[in-house]
């Protein structure tokens, strides 16, 4: 079976364009979308991360307009809001600027949805922060997929979030401090929960191969979704850049890290690269690789791609690797 590409539900930007930048325009969304489509990502969720309220007020309507654009509409599945309702704790918050992290609030989320014309389809939250459970319940009841992410919640809190309607874990295995309790930490409960799907950044930088193998055994192919978590630095030359107000290093290997720290600052990989790293581990058949990189994210969102967008290459699988035909 031929596929025109993969589906990415966590795409923060690419080739110098950041969906959370105050300089975002419709034409920049078009630039990224065209590049991704030619690189093997046929559809994606533009992801907006924690930032000032003015950014949400400005950028959510731009992304909503992109979803009405004749050219872009076939490629865009809705907005993923990763923050600002996350943990403020260092390590757990990752690359998110702490000054813009806010408490979960239903009225604030309603405002975001108004600006986004109802197009926020995924919301990543920290369930342990006060106000999170009412927000999870409201968002889930109104059609948004709620994910746990950038959090330090205890098992009982995650269970409460699950009962409130959460359905997903965002980049499971990441968004945590480097040092955590070996038993009492968010990873094990989320891996063990059969009612939650999980997204995983399989770029070869975010997760070691043995973690991916264990995660696949725990989640099974049915509940495992590959995402790129790619940032604006993807597609650029290696070097030092400014990202979220901090110095970061894009290494020749593709790793992006905050200068002088052990923390990652997102990914530079395309979905094609993520899927090829996963394929290289020899854990999945071709059919199962397509499930985790195409079928599962669409099933999570209750979506189908009615037609393949024009002028996009076909992705083929040969010699245990994906390639553009």
Backbone as numpy.savetxt, mean C-alpha at the origin, in Angstrom:
# Nx Ny Nz CAx CAy CAz Cx Cy Cz
-2.74 -18.20 -19.91 -3.57 -17.00 -19.91 -2.71 -15.76 -19.91
-3.02 -14.80 -20.77 -2.27 -13.55 -20.84 -2.87 -12.51 -19.91
-2.00 -11.77 -19.23 -2.43 -10.66 -18.38 -1.74 -9.39 -18.86
-2.43 -8.28 -18.73 -1.83 -7.02 -19.11 -1.06 -6.38 -17.97
-1.06 -7.00 -16.79 -0.28 -6.44 -15.70 -0.84 -6.81 -14.34
-0.25 -6.20 -13.33 -0.58 -6.48 -11.95 -1.44 -5.38 -11.35
-1.96 -5.64 -10.15 -2.80 -4.68 -9.44 -2.09 -4.33 -8.12
-1.89 -3.05 -7.86 -1.16 -2.57 -6.69 -2.07 -1.68 -5.86
-2.37 -2.09 -4.63 -3.28 -1.29 -3.80 -2.53 -0.39 -2.82
-1.21 -0.25 -3.02 -0.44 0.69 -2.19 0.67 1.31 -3.03
0.32 2.37 -3.73 1.25 3.06 -4.63 1.27 4.54 -4.23
2.37 4.95 -3.60 2.47 6.32 -3.07 2.90 7.36 -4.10
3.40 6.90 -5.22 3.90 7.79 -6.27 4.99 7.08 -7.04
5.61 7.81 -7.97 6.72 7.23 -8.75 7.33 8.34 -9.60
8.49 8.05 -10.13 9.26 8.95 -11.02 9.14 10.44 -10.63
9.37 10.72 -9.36 9.38 12.10 -8.91 8.05 12.69 -8.54
6.98 11.92 -8.67 5.63 12.40 -8.35 5.16 11.74 -7.06
4.74 12.57 -6.11 4.27 12.09 -4.80 2.80 12.47 -4.67
1.94 11.47 -4.46 0.50 11.74 -4.39 0.13 12.58 -3.15
1.06 12.71 -2.21 0.82 13.53 -1.02 1.58 14.85 -1.06
2.03 15.24 -2.24 2.76 16.50 -2.40 1.80 17.64 -2.69
2.12 18.81 -2.17 1.31 20.00 -2.45 1.48 20.48 -3.90
2.32 19.80 -4.64 2.53 20.14 -6.06 1.84 19.15 -7.00
1.03 18.26 -6.45 0.35 17.27 -7.29 -0.62 17.95 -8.24
-0.67 17.46 -9.48 -1.62 17.91 -10.49 -2.21 16.70 -11.20
-3.29 16.92 -11.93 -3.88 15.84 -12.71 -2.89 15.30 -13.73
-2.12 16.18 -14.33 -1.14 15.75 -15.33 -0.04 14.91 -14.72
0.31 15.18 -13.46 1.31 14.35 -12.80 0.75 12.96 -12.49
-0.53 12.90 -12.14 -1.16 11.59 -11.96 -1.13 10.82 -13.29
-1.38 11.53 -14.36 -1.35 10.92 -15.69 0.06 10.38 -16.01
1.08 11.17 -15.68 2.46 10.77 -15.92 2.81 9.47 -15.20
2.44 9.39 -13.91 2.72 8.19 -13.14 1.94 7.00 -13.70
0.68 7.22 -13.99 -0.18 6.13 -14.45 0.32 5.55 -15.76
0.71 6.40 -16.68 1.25 5.92 -17.95 2.53 5.12 -17.75
3.39 5.63 -16.86 4.66 4.94 -16.59 4.40 3.57 -15.98
3.51 3.52 -15.00 3.22 2.25 -14.34 2.60 1.25 -15.30
1.68 1.73 -16.13 1.01 0.84 -17.08 2.02 0.20 -18.04
3.01 0.99 -18.45 4.04 0.47 -19.36 5.06 -0.39 -18.63
5.01 -0.36 -17.27 5.96 -1.13 -16.47 5.32 -2.37 -15.85
4.07 -2.65 -16.21 3.45 -3.88 -15.74 2.40 -3.74 -14.67
2.07 -2.51 -14.24 1.00 -2.29 -13.26 -0.21 -1.75 -13.99
-1.19 -2.59 -14.22 -2.32 -2.19 -15.05 -3.35 -1.38 -14.27
-3.44 -1.59 -12.94 -4.39 -0.85 -12.12 -3.82 -0.70 -10.72
-4.19 0.39 -10.05 -3.61 0.63 -8.72 -4.47 1.58 -7.91
-4.17 1.64 -6.61 -4.79 2.60 -5.70 -3.75 3.69 -5.39
-3.93 4.90 -5.90 -3.05 5.98 -5.47 -3.18 6.15 -3.96
-2.04 6.16 -3.27 -2.03 6.14 -1.81 -1.58 7.48 -1.26
-2.41 8.05 -0.41 -2.12 9.33 0.23 -1.73 9.05 1.67
-0.58 9.59 2.09 -0.08 9.31 3.43 -0.28 10.52 4.34
0.11 10.36 5.60 -0.05 11.40 6.60 0.57 12.72 6.15
-0.20 13.79 6.30 0.28 15.11 5.91 -0.62 16.18 6.47
-0.34 17.44 6.15 -1.17 18.53 6.67 -2.58 18.49 6.09
-3.54 19.03 6.81 -4.92 19.02 6.38 -5.09 19.71 5.03
-4.29 20.74 4.79 -4.39 21.45 3.51 -4.07 20.52 2.34
-3.14 19.57 2.57 -2.80 18.63 1.50 -3.99 17.74 1.16
-4.68 17.22 2.18 -5.85 16.38 1.91 -6.93 17.18 1.20
-7.14 18.42 1.64 -8.16 19.27 1.03 -7.84 19.54 -0.44
-6.58 19.64 -0.75 -6.14 19.94 -2.11 -6.05 18.69 -3.00
-5.45 17.60 -2.46 -5.09 16.46 -3.30 -6.21 15.43 -3.48
-7.06 15.26 -2.48 -8.13 14.28 -2.63 -9.06 14.63 -3.80
-9.44 15.90 -3.99 -10.25 16.23 -5.17 -9.50 15.99 -6.49
-8.19 16.19 -6.50 -7.41 15.94 -7.72 -7.46 14.45 -8.08
-7.27 13.60 -7.07 -7.31 12.16 -7.33 -8.72 11.71 -7.70
-9.74 12.32 -7.10 -11.12 12.00 -7.47 -11.38 12.38 -8.93
-10.86 13.54 -9.33 -11.02 13.97 -10.73 -10.31 13.01 -11.67
-9.16 12.49 -11.25 -8.42 11.54 -12.09 -9.25 10.30 -12.35
-10.08 9.93 -11.38 -10.88 8.71 -11.53 -12.08 8.91 -12.46
-12.32 10.15 -12.83 -13.36 10.43 -13.83 -12.75 10.65 -15.22
-11.42 10.75 -15.27 -10.73 11.00 -16.53 -10.81 9.77 -17.43
-11.14 9.98 -18.68 -11.37 8.87 -19.60 -10.16 7.96 -19.72
-8.97 8.56 -19.81 -7.75 7.75 -19.95 -7.38 7.04 -18.65
-7.52 7.74 -17.52 -7.02 7.23 -16.25 -7.98 6.26 -15.56
-9.26 6.45 -15.76 -10.28 5.68 -15.04 -10.05 4.17 -15.07
-9.69 3.56 -16.21 -9.49 2.10 -16.21 -8.35 1.63 -15.32
-7.43 2.55 -14.98 -6.25 2.17 -14.20 -6.39 2.44 -12.70
-7.37 3.23 -12.29 -7.46 3.68 -10.90 -8.61 2.98 -10.18
-8.30 2.39 -9.02 -9.27 1.57 -8.29 -9.87 2.28 -7.09
-9.43 3.49 -6.81 -9.85 4.21 -5.63 -8.65 4.58 -4.79
-8.86 5.45 -3.82 -7.77 6.00 -3.02 -7.53 5.14 -1.78
-6.27 4.92 -1.47 -5.86 4.30 -0.22 -5.33 5.41 0.67
-5.97 5.62 1.83 -5.49 6.58 2.82 -4.69 5.83 3.88
-3.38 6.00 3.85 -2.49 5.37 4.83 -2.12 6.45 5.85
-2.92 6.57 6.89 -2.82 7.71 7.80 -3.90 8.71 7.43
-4.04 9.76 8.24 -3.18 10.20 9.34 -3.52 9.58 10.69
-4.43 8.57 10.69 -4.92 8.00 11.95 -4.06 6.81 12.38
-2.76 7.03 12.58 -1.84 5.94 12.89 -1.14 6.21 14.22
-0.29 5.27 14.63 0.45 5.43 15.88 1.50 6.52 15.75
1.62 7.38 16.77 2.66 8.41 16.75 4.01 7.89 17.24
4.08 6.63 17.68 5.30 6.09 18.28 6.38 5.91 17.23
7.60 6.35 17.55 8.71 6.20 16.61 8.90 4.73 16.27
9.19 4.44 15.02 9.29 3.07 14.56 7.97 2.59 14.01
6.93 2.67 14.81 5.59 2.28 14.33 5.09 3.24 13.27
5.42 4.53 13.43 4.92 5.50 12.45 5.69 5.48 11.14
6.86 4.84 11.12 7.63 4.74 9.89 8.03 6.10 9.36
7.79 6.31 8.06 8.18 7.56 7.40 7.15 8.67 7.56
6.07 8.41 8.29 5.00 9.40 8.42 5.42 10.53 9.36
5.26 11.78 8.96 5.66 12.91 9.81 4.81 12.99 11.07
5.43 12.95 12.25 4.66 12.87 13.50 3.79 14.10 13.76
4.20 15.26 13.25 3.43 16.48 13.53 2.07 16.49 12.84
1.88 15.60 11.88 0.61 15.57 11.15 -0.25 14.34 11.48
0.23 13.49 12.38 -0.57 12.35 12.83 -1.67 12.88 13.76
-2.92 12.46 13.52 -4.03 12.94 14.34 -4.84 11.76 14.86
-5.65 12.04 15.89 -6.49 10.99 16.49 -7.60 10.59 15.51
-7.92 9.31 15.47 -9.02 8.86 14.61 -10.32 9.57 14.97
-11.05 9.97 13.93 -12.26 10.75 14.16 -13.21 10.55 12.99
-14.43 10.16 13.26 -15.40 9.87 12.20 -15.70 11.12 11.39
-15.91 12.26 12.04 -16.24 13.48 11.31 -15.11 13.91 10.38
-13.87 13.74 10.82 -12.73 14.08 9.96 -12.69 13.16 8.74
-12.95 11.87 8.96 -12.97 10.93 7.83 -14.11 11.27 6.87
-15.27 11.67 7.40 -16.37 12.08 6.53 -15.94 13.24 5.64
-15.18 14.18 6.22 -14.69 15.32 5.45 -13.75 14.85 4.35
-12.87 13.91 4.69 -11.96 13.35 3.68 -12.75 12.72 2.54
-13.78 11.95 2.87 -14.58 11.31 1.83 -15.32 12.34 0.98
-15.76 13.43 1.58 -16.41 14.48 0.78 -15.42 15.06 -0.22
-14.21 15.35 0.22 -13.19 15.89 -0.68 -12.83 14.88 -1.77
-12.89 13.58 -1.41 -12.52 12.52 -2.34 -13.70 12.00 -3.16
-14.86 12.64 -3.01 -16.07 12.21 -3.70 -16.38 10.74 -3.43
-16.11 10.30 -2.20 -16.42 8.93 -1.80 -15.46 7.88 -2.34
-14.31 8.32 -2.88 -13.41 7.39 -3.55 -12.34 6.79 -2.65
-12.40 7.02 -1.34 -11.44 6.37 -0.44 -11.92 4.94 -0.22
-11.18 3.99 -0.79 -11.61 2.59 -0.75 -10.85 1.77 0.29
-9.69 2.26 0.74 -8.92 1.60 1.80 -8.48 2.65 2.80
-8.60 2.35 4.08 -8.16 3.24 5.14 -7.29 2.44 6.11
-6.03 2.85 6.25 -5.12 2.20 7.20 -5.11 2.99 8.50
-5.37 2.30 9.62 -5.46 2.94 10.93 -4.71 2.11 11.97
-4.37 2.77 13.09 -3.84 2.09 14.26 -5.00 1.83 15.21
-5.39 0.58 15.43 -6.62 0.31 16.19 -6.53 0.66 17.67
-5.32 0.80 18.23 -5.20 1.06 19.66 -5.37 2.52 20.03
-5.34 3.43 19.05 -5.45 4.86 19.34 -6.91 5.20 19.64
-7.12 6.04 20.64 -8.47 6.42 21.05 -9.27 6.97 19.87
-10.46 6.45 19.68 -11.32 6.87 18.58 -11.26 5.94 17.38
-10.32 4.99 17.38 -10.14 4.14 16.21 -11.31 3.18 16.00
-11.81 2.57 17.06 -12.86 1.56 16.87 -14.15 2.15 16.29
-14.63 3.32 16.77 -15.81 3.90 16.11 -15.53 4.25 14.64
-14.31 4.69 14.35 -13.96 5.01 12.96 -13.93 3.75 12.10
-13.34 2.68 12.62 -13.30 1.42 11.87 -14.73 0.97 11.55
-15.59 1.04 12.56 -16.98 0.60 12.38 -17.69 1.46 11.32
-17.53 2.77 11.42 -18.20 3.66 10.46 -17.68 3.44 9.04
-16.35 3.40 8.88 -15.78 3.26 7.55 -16.18 1.93 6.92
-16.10 0.85 7.71 -16.44 -0.47 7.19 -17.91 -0.55 6.79
-18.78 0.03 7.61 -20.21 0.00 7.30 -20.56 0.81 6.07
-19.67 1.73 5.71 -19.93 2.57 4.54 -19.06 2.22 3.34
-18.54 0.99 3.34 -17.93 0.46 2.12 -16.43 0.62 1.96
-15.76 1.16 2.97 -14.31 1.30 2.89 -13.64 0.09 3.54
-12.64 -0.47 2.88 -11.86 -1.56 3.48 -10.93 -0.95 4.53
-11.06 -1.40 5.76 -10.22 -0.89 6.84 -9.08 -1.86 7.11
-7.87 -1.29 7.21 -6.67 -2.09 7.44 -5.97 -1.66 8.71
-5.38 -2.62 9.42 -4.48 -2.31 10.52 -3.11 -2.00 9.92
-2.49 -0.92 10.41 -1.14 -0.62 9.93 -0.50 0.47 10.75
0.83 0.48 10.81 1.58 1.46 11.60 1.00 1.54 13.01
0.97 0.39 13.69 0.33 0.31 14.99 1.11 -0.60 15.92
0.74 -0.55 17.19 1.34 -1.41 18.22 0.24 -2.03 19.08
-0.86 -2.37 18.47 -2.03 -2.84 19.20 -1.80 -4.22 19.82
-2.38 -4.40 21.00 -2.38 -5.71 21.64 -3.43 -6.61 20.98
-3.31 -7.91 21.24 -4.20 -8.87 20.59 -5.67 -8.55 20.80
-6.03 -8.22 22.04 -7.45 -7.98 22.35 -7.97 -6.76 21.59
-7.11 -5.76 21.37 -7.52 -4.57 20.64 -7.71 -4.90 19.15
-6.80 -5.71 18.61 -6.96 -6.12 17.21 -8.23 -6.96 17.04
-8.53 -7.79 18.02 -9.77 -8.57 17.96 -10.98 -7.64 17.95
-10.93 -6.59 18.75 -12.03 -5.60 18.76 -12.12 -4.90 17.42
-10.98 -4.57 16.83 -10.97 -3.94 15.51 -11.52 -4.86 14.44
-11.21 -6.13 14.55 -11.75 -7.12 13.62 -13.27 -7.18 13.74
-13.76 -7.21 14.97 -15.20 -7.26 15.18 -15.89 -5.98 14.70
-15.16 -4.87 14.71 -15.72 -3.60 14.23 -15.75 -3.52 12.71
-15.02 -4.43 12.04 -15.12 -4.46 10.58 -13.81 -4.43 9.82
-12.65 -4.42 10.49 -11.38 -4.43 9.77 -11.22 -5.72 8.97
-10.59 -5.62 7.80 -10.47 -6.78 6.91 -9.07 -7.02 6.38
-8.12 -6.14 6.73 -6.83 -6.17 6.05 -5.72 -5.75 7.00
-4.49 -6.20 6.70 -3.28 -5.72 7.39 -2.41 -5.05 6.34
-1.97 -3.83 6.60 -1.14 -3.09 5.65 0.33 -3.42 5.87
1.02 -3.73 4.78 2.44 -4.16 4.74 2.85 -4.87 6.03
2.23 -6.02 6.23 2.47 -6.83 7.43 3.95 -7.21 7.52
4.51 -7.02 8.72 5.94 -7.26 8.92 6.76 -6.00 8.86
6.15 -4.90 8.43 6.80 -3.59 8.40 5.93 -2.60 9.16
6.39 -1.35 9.26 5.64 -0.36 10.03 5.68 -0.65 11.51
6.81 -1.19 11.98 7.00 -1.53 13.39 8.40 -1.10 13.83
8.61 -0.88 15.13 9.97 -0.64 15.61 10.86 -1.84 15.31
12.15 -1.62 15.15 13.06 -2.73 14.88 13.11 -3.73 16.03
12.99 -3.27 17.28 13.03 -4.14 18.44 11.65 -4.25 19.06
11.10 -5.46 19.09 9.79 -5.71 19.66 9.86 -6.96 20.53
8.87 -7.15 21.39 8.80 -8.35 22.21 8.66 -9.57 21.31
9.43 -10.60 21.61 9.46 -11.75 20.70 8.12 -12.47 20.58
7.26 -12.38 21.61 5.97 -13.06 21.58 4.80 -12.08 21.55
4.86 -11.04 22.39 3.75 -10.09 22.48 4.00 -8.92 21.52
3.63 -9.12 20.28 3.76 -8.07 19.27 2.67 -8.27 18.23
2.42 -7.26 17.40 1.28 -7.36 16.46 1.44 -8.37 15.34
2.66 -8.84 15.07 2.87 -9.69 13.90 2.14 -11.01 14.02
2.32 -11.70 15.17 1.81 -13.07 15.27 0.29 -13.12 15.19
-0.39 -12.24 15.90 -1.86 -12.28 15.87 -2.38 -12.02 14.45
-1.77 -11.07 13.77 -2.23 -10.75 12.41 -1.95 -11.90 11.44
-0.81 -12.54 11.58 -0.53 -13.70 10.73 -1.50 -14.84 11.02
-1.84 -15.01 12.29 -2.69 -16.13 12.68 -4.17 -15.92 12.39
-4.58 -14.66 12.21 -6.00 -14.36 12.03 -6.47 -14.76 10.63
-7.33 -15.74 10.56 -7.82 -16.23 9.27 -8.87 -15.33 8.63
-9.31 -14.30 9.36 -10.32 -13.39 8.82 -9.74 -12.13 8.22
-8.42 -11.98 8.31 -7.76 -10.80 7.76 -6.88 -11.17 6.58
-6.99 -10.43 5.49 -6.02 -10.53 4.42 -4.82 -9.66 4.79
-3.70 -9.91 4.16 -2.51 -9.13 4.45 -1.81 -8.69 3.19
-1.26 -7.48 3.20 -0.42 -7.05 2.09 1.03 -7.15 2.52
1.90 -7.46 1.55 3.30 -7.71 1.82 4.15 -7.06 0.72
5.19 -6.35 1.14 6.09 -5.68 0.19 7.21 -6.65 -0.14
7.10 -7.32 -1.27 8.08 -8.36 -1.64 9.11 -7.80 -2.62
9.72 -6.68 -2.24 10.70 -6.03 -3.12 12.12 -6.53 -2.87
12.29 -7.46 -1.93 13.62 -7.95 -1.60 14.33 -7.10 -0.57
13.71 -6.00 -0.15 14.29 -5.09 0.84 13.49 -5.08 2.14
12.18 -5.09 2.03 11.31 -4.92 3.20 11.20 -6.18 4.05
11.24 -7.35 3.43 11.01 -8.60 4.15 12.02 -9.66 3.73
12.59 -10.38 4.70 13.47 -11.50 4.32 12.67 -12.66 3.75
13.34 -13.49 3.00 12.67 -14.59 2.31 11.98 -15.54 3.28
12.61 -15.80 4.45 11.97 -16.75 5.37 10.69 -16.19 5.97
10.63 -14.86 6.18 9.38 -14.27 6.66 8.28 -14.43 5.62
8.62 -14.19 4.36 7.63 -14.33 3.28 7.11 -15.77 3.23
8.01 -16.72 3.38 7.61 -18.14 3.35 6.65 -18.45 4.50
6.98 -17.98 5.70 6.11 -18.21 6.86 4.77 -17.50 6.68
4.81 -16.26 6.15 3.58 -15.50 5.94 2.67 -16.20 4.94
3.25 -16.76 3.90 2.44 -17.50 2.92 1.81 -18.74 3.54
2.54 -19.40 4.42 1.97 -20.58 5.08 0.84 -20.18 6.02
1.00 -19.03 6.69 -0.01 -18.59 7.65 -1.24 -18.04 6.95
-1.01 -17.15 5.99 -2.13 -16.49 5.31 -2.70 -17.36 4.20
-1.92 -18.24 3.66 -2.21 -19.02 2.46 -2.35 -18.08 1.27
-2.33 -18.64 0.10 -2.44 -17.83 -1.12 -3.72 -16.99 -1.13
-4.77 -17.52 -0.53 -6.08 -16.86 -0.55 -6.07 -15.50 0.13
-5.21 -15.32 1.15 -5.24 -14.09 1.95 -3.95 -13.27 1.84
-3.16 -13.52 0.84 -1.85 -12.87 0.65 -1.92 -11.95 -0.56
-1.53 -10.68 -0.38 -1.56 -9.70 -1.46 -0.20 -9.02 -1.56
0.36 -8.97 -2.73 1.62 -8.27 -2.96 1.34 -6.80 -3.25
2.10 -5.91 -2.61 2.05 -4.48 -2.92 3.48 -3.99 -3.11
3.60 -2.86 -3.80 4.93 -2.29 -4.00 5.32 -1.32 -2.89
4.35 -0.59 -2.33 4.62 0.50 -1.38 5.63 1.49 -1.99
5.56 1.66 -3.30 6.55 2.49 -4.00 6.31 3.97 -3.73
7.40 4.73 -3.72 7.36 6.16 -3.46 7.79 6.93 -4.69
7.80 8.25 -4.54 8.21 9.13 -5.63 9.63 8.89 -6.10
10.46 8.24 -5.27 11.86 8.01 -5.65 12.02 6.83 -6.58
10.98 6.01 -6.71 11.04 4.90 -7.64 11.24 5.41 -9.07
12.11 4.75 -9.80 12.39 5.16 -11.17 13.44 6.24 -11.30
13.95 6.75 -10.17 15.00 7.78 -10.20 16.38 7.14 -10.02
17.42 7.93 -10.27 18.78 7.43 -10.15 19.18 7.31 -8.68
20.06 6.37 -8.34 20.54 6.27 -6.96 21.19 7.58 -6.51
21.05 7.86 -5.21 21.63 9.09 -4.68 20.92 9.52 -3.42
21.23 10.72 -2.95 20.61 11.27 -1.76 19.50 12.23 -2.16
18.35 12.09 -1.50 17.19 12.91 -1.80 16.56 13.42 -0.50
15.66 14.38 -0.64 14.82 14.81 0.47 13.47 14.13 0.35
13.02 13.53 1.46 11.74 12.82 1.46 11.07 13.05 2.80
9.84 13.58 2.76 9.10 13.88 3.99 9.93 14.78 4.90
10.71 15.67 4.30 11.49 16.61 5.08 12.80 16.07 5.64
13.16 14.85 5.26 14.37 14.22 5.78 15.27 13.74 4.64
16.55 13.59 4.95 17.49 13.05 3.97 17.32 11.54 3.88
17.20 11.04 2.66 17.11 9.60 2.44 18.11 9.21 1.36
18.51 7.95 1.40 19.46 7.42 0.43 18.76 6.37 -0.43
18.77 6.58 -1.74 18.32 5.57 -2.68 19.57 4.84 -3.16
19.73 3.61 -2.72 20.93 2.85 -3.03 20.81 2.17 -4.39
21.94 1.80 -4.99 21.88 1.09 -6.28 21.04 -0.18 -6.24
20.94 -0.79 -5.06 20.12 -2.01 -4.91 18.63 -1.72 -4.98
18.27 -0.43 -4.87 16.86 -0.05 -4.84 16.35 0.26 -3.45
17.14 -0.05 -2.42 16.72 0.22 -1.05 16.67 1.72 -0.80
15.59 2.18 -0.14 15.46 3.58 0.26 15.43 3.62 1.77
16.39 4.32 2.38 16.43 4.40 3.83 16.69 5.81 4.31
16.17 6.13 5.49 16.48 7.43 6.09 17.96 7.46 6.45
18.63 8.49 6.03 20.07 8.61 6.23 20.41 8.53 7.72
21.36 7.64 8.05 21.81 7.52 9.43 20.91 6.72 10.33
19.88 6.07 9.79 18.97 5.25 10.60 18.79 3.89 9.92
18.26 2.90 10.66 17.99 1.59 10.04 16.62 1.52 9.37
15.87 2.64 9.34 14.48 2.60 8.89 14.34 2.82 7.38
13.45 2.05 6.79 13.14 2.20 5.37 12.22 3.39 5.15
12.29 3.94 3.96 11.42 5.07 3.58 10.63 4.69 2.34
9.93 3.55 2.43 9.17 3.10 1.28 10.03 2.29 0.33
9.46 2.02 -0.82 10.09 1.14 -1.81 10.33 1.91 -3.11
11.27 1.41 -3.91 11.49 1.98 -5.24 11.07 1.01 -6.33
10.50 -0.13 -5.93 10.21 -1.21 -6.87 8.87 -1.05 -7.56
8.78 -1.56 -8.77 7.49 -1.72 -9.44 6.88 -3.05 -9.00
5.61 -3.24 -9.31 4.98 -4.52 -9.02 5.68 -5.65 -9.78
6.13 -5.38 -10.99 6.85 -6.40 -11.77 8.08 -6.88 -11.01
8.83 -5.95 -10.44 10.02 -6.32 -9.67 9.64 -7.08 -8.40
8.59 -6.62 -7.71 8.13 -7.33 -6.51 7.69 -8.75 -6.83
6.97 -8.90 -7.92 6.48 -10.22 -8.30 7.63 -11.13 -8.74
8.64 -10.56 -9.36 9.77 -11.38 -9.78 10.63 -11.82 -8.59
10.74 -10.95 -7.58 11.46 -11.39 -6.38 10.70 -12.55 -5.73
9.38 -12.40 -5.61 8.59 -13.46 -5.03 8.70 -14.74 -5.86
8.65 -14.62 -7.17 8.77 -15.80 -8.05 10.12 -16.49 -7.85
11.17 -15.70 -7.61 12.51 -16.27 -7.45 12.66 -17.14 -6.22
11.72 -17.01 -5.26 11.78 -17.81 -4.04 11.23 -19.22 -4.24
10.61 -19.46 -5.40 10.09 -20.79 -5.76 9.10 -21.33 -4.72
8.23 -20.45 -4.27 7.22 -20.83 -3.29 5.85 -21.03 -3.92
5.62 -20.44 -5.10 4.29 -20.42 -5.69 4.34 -20.81 -7.16
3.26 -21.41 -7.62 3.09 -21.69 -9.05 2.75 -20.40 -9.78
2.78 -20.43 -11.09 2.39 -19.25 -11.86 0.95 -18.85 -11.54
0.06 -19.83 -11.45 -1.35 -19.52 -11.16 -1.48 -18.83 -9.81
-0.74 -19.29 -8.81 -0.83 -18.68 -7.49 -0.16 -17.31 -7.46
0.88 -17.13 -8.23 1.50 -15.80 -8.33 0.50 -14.78 -8.87
-0.28 -15.17 -9.86 -1.29 -14.26 -10.39 -2.37 -13.97 -9.37
-2.66 -14.94 -8.50 -3.66 -14.70 -7.46 -3.20 -13.61 -6.50
-1.93 -13.67 -6.06 -1.46 -12.70 -5.06 -1.13 -11.35 -5.67
-0.92 -11.30 -6.98 -0.55 -10.04 -7.62 -1.63 -9.41 -8.48
-2.75 -10.13 -8.63 -3.82 -9.61 -9.50 -5.22 -9.93 -8.95
-5.51 -11.20 -8.77 -6.87 -11.60 -8.37 -7.25 -11.13 -6.96
-6.36 -11.36 -5.99 -6.72 -11.08 -4.60 -7.01 -9.61 -4.31
-6.18 -8.67 -4.79 -6.53 -7.27 -4.51 -7.86 -6.85 -5.12
-8.18 -7.38 -6.29 -9.46 -7.05 -6.90 -10.61 -7.66 -6.10
-10.41 -8.88 -5.61 -11.44 -9.53 -4.79 -11.65 -8.77 -3.49
-10.57 -8.30 -2.88 -10.67 -7.52 -1.65 -11.55 -6.29 -1.85
-11.37 -5.63 -2.99 -12.11 -4.40 -3.28 -13.46 -4.66 -3.93
-13.75 -5.92 -4.23 -15.00 -6.23 -4.90 -15.05 -5.66 -6.30
-13.89 -5.69 -6.97 -13.79 -5.08 -8.30 -13.41 -6.10 -9.34
-13.76 -5.79 -10.57 -13.28 -6.53 -11.74 -12.82 -5.52 -12.76
-11.79 -5.85 -13.50 -11.37 -4.98 -14.60 -12.16 -5.41 -15.83
-13.13 -4.58 -16.20 -14.06 -4.95 -17.26 -13.37 -5.05 -18.61
-12.35 -4.25 -18.78 -11.60 -4.33 -20.05 -10.16 -3.94 -19.78
-9.27 -4.54 -20.53 -7.87 -4.20 -20.36 -7.60 -2.85 -21.00
-6.95 -1.94 -20.29 -6.63 -0.64 -20.87 -5.79 -0.78 -22.13
-5.99 0.13 -23.04 -5.28 0.09 -24.32 -3.82 0.49 -24.14
-3.03 0.11 -25.10 -1.63 0.53 -25.19 -0.81 0.14 -23.96
-1.14 -1.00 -23.38 -0.33 -1.50 -22.27 0.26 -2.84 -22.68
1.50 -3.11 -22.26 2.12 -4.37 -22.65 1.48 -5.55 -21.93
1.64 -6.71 -22.49 1.17 -7.93 -21.86 2.29 -8.48 -20.99
1.95 -8.92 -19.78 2.93 -9.55 -18.91 2.86 -11.06 -19.11
4.00 -11.67 -19.39 4.06 -13.12 -19.63 5.00 -13.75 -18.60
4.82 -15.02 -18.38 5.62 -15.77 -17.40 6.42 -16.83 -18.14
7.74 -16.75 -18.03 8.60 -17.69 -18.73 9.88 -17.89 -17.93
10.30 -19.12 -17.80 11.52 -19.45 -17.05 11.47 -18.90 -15.62
10.29 -19.03 -15.01 10.07 -18.64 -13.63 10.24 -17.13 -13.39
10.06 -16.34 -14.41 10.13 -14.89 -14.28 9.04 -14.24 -15.13
8.56 -13.08 -14.66 7.60 -12.30 -15.43 8.37 -11.31 -16.32
7.82 -11.05 -17.49 8.44 -10.10 -18.40 7.37 -9.40 -19.21
7.71 -8.24 -19.74 6.79 -7.49 -20.59 6.95 -7.94 -22.03
5.83 -8.28 -22.65 5.87 -8.76 -24.04 5.57 -7.63 -25.00
